Amino acid sequence: MEVAKRNYGVDVSSYQDTNVANYSGAKFAIVKVSEGLDYRNPKAPAQVNSANANGMMVSGYHYAHFSANRSQAVLEGNYAVSFAKQAGIVPGSYLACDYEEGSGNSTTQDYSASADAILAFMDTVASAGYKPLLYSGKEILTKRVDVKKVTDKYGTCLWIASYEYKSGIRLG
């Protein structure tokens, strides 16, 4: 399962509709499955079913709260895997770590320790049979995480945030 270059896909969470077919032309859907250790997207199973019914490749993501804590990252990795399976995202699919600042996650920890925690999450996901990805913005990936340590282990595994701007205002 691979995403072809320049294919259009959608990132959906509980803020979006359960019918991912509403995103005309999308070839894949990345569904938020969980966050921290106490949130599961209630729409994830329906979003996964909708994507599957419309012939889209389906993957998932987990919004991290583990900062630079390896043991917490393993717990969150297991939590994400558990709900990804319950939501219908099958092993062999991508399962990303969404590593951002805020909502209980701090990206201002040690550069190397952040990468170690991210790798602990990704290792947990990989050992469950999923293809791990790291999702974040350019600022965090270039200044707060030893990305080379992550890509040395998992190769092409980065999903970098990109938002549409109009007249200097972020639209996404």
N, C-alpha and C positions, 0 to 999 in steps of 0.2 A: 504494500500500500504506500504509494508516494503521491505527492502533490506535483502535478506538472508545472513547469515554470510559467509564471505569469497568469496562472489560473485564479479566478475570482472565488473567494470563499467568505463565509460569515462567521463571526464570533458572537455567540448568543449566550445570554444569562437569563435570570429571572425577570430582567427589565424588558426583554423582547417577547414577541409572540411565540406560541408553541408551534405554529405552522411555519417552518423555515422555507417552505416553497414560495413564500411571499417575497423572498430575495431572488428576483429574476436573474438567471444566469449563473447563480452560485453553483460551483462544482463540489464544494466541501463545506462542512460545518464543524466548528470547534465549539463545543458546548461546555459552559462552566458547570462542573459537577459539584465542587465543594470549596470550602474556605476554612482555614484554621482547623480546629477539631470539633466545631459545633454548628457548622452550616452546611446544608446540602440543598442545592438548587431544586426546588419543588417541581419546576417545569422540565428538568433535564430528561426524564424518561420520555415525555411527550415530544420534546425537541429531537431526541435521538430517533424515535419512531418516525417522525415526520421526515427527517433527513434520509433515513433508510428507505422510506416509501417513495421518495423522490429521486432515488438513485445517486444520492450524494455520498461521498466518503465522510465518515463521521469520526471525530476525535474529541478529546476532552481536555479540560484544564482545571487546575486547582489554584486558588489564590492563597499564597503562602502567608503564614503568620510566624514562621520560625526564625526570622532574622538571621543570625549566624550560629544558631544552636543545632548541632548535628543530631542529637537524640530527639529533639522536637521535630526535626525534618523527617526522620524515619517514621515517627508517629503520624505525621501529616501525610507522608507518602502512602502508608498503609490505609489511612482514612480515605484518601483520594481513590486508591485502587478499589477499595470495598464499594464505594458508591458508584464509581465508573462502571463496575460490573453490574450493579443493581440497576443502573440507568440504561444498560444495554450496549455499552461501549465494550467491544470484545478485545481480549488480548491480541496483540499484533497491531493494534491501532496506536496512534500517537496519544500520549498523555503528558501535558505540559505543566511545568511549574511557572505560575505567574508571580514574578518577583518584583514587587513595587514598594514604594515608600507609603506608609500609612495603613490604616485599618488594622493596627496591631503588629505590623511588620516594620522593622527598621533596616534600612539598607546602609546605614552609616557605621556599621561595625567594621571590623578589620577586613581589608581587601581579600586576603587569602582565606580567612575564616568564613566569609560569606560564600565563597566558591566551594569550600569544603561542605558546608551545610546544604547548598544546592546539589552538590554531587551525592550527598547522602539521600536526599529526596529522589534524585534521578536513578540512583542505584536500586532503591526500593521499588520504584516503578518498573525498571528494567527486569528485576528479578521476578516480578509478577507477570512478565511476558509482554509488557507494553513498550513502545518506542518513546523514550523520554525526550522532551524538548524543554528549552528554557525560553520563557517569554518575558521581555522587559523592554524598557526604553533605552535609547542610545546613551543618554546621560548616565544612567545606572551601570550599564554594561561597560562603558569606557572608563568610568571613574571609581566605581565602588565594588566591582567584582573582578576577580582574576579569571577572565573569560578564557584565556589560553588553557588554564587548568581544566576547564569544562570541555572545551573543544578538543583538547588532546585526548580525552577519554571517549567522547561521544561524537566527534566529527561535526558534521553539518546538523546541528541541533538547535540553532537559534531562530527564534521567531521575534522579530524586532518591531515594536509598536510604531505605527505610522498613522498620523491623524491628518485629516483634511483641514486646511486653514483657508479662510476667506477674509480678506481685509484685516489680517492679523488676528483673527478670532478663531479659536479651535472649534470645529464643528462636531468632532467625535468624542 
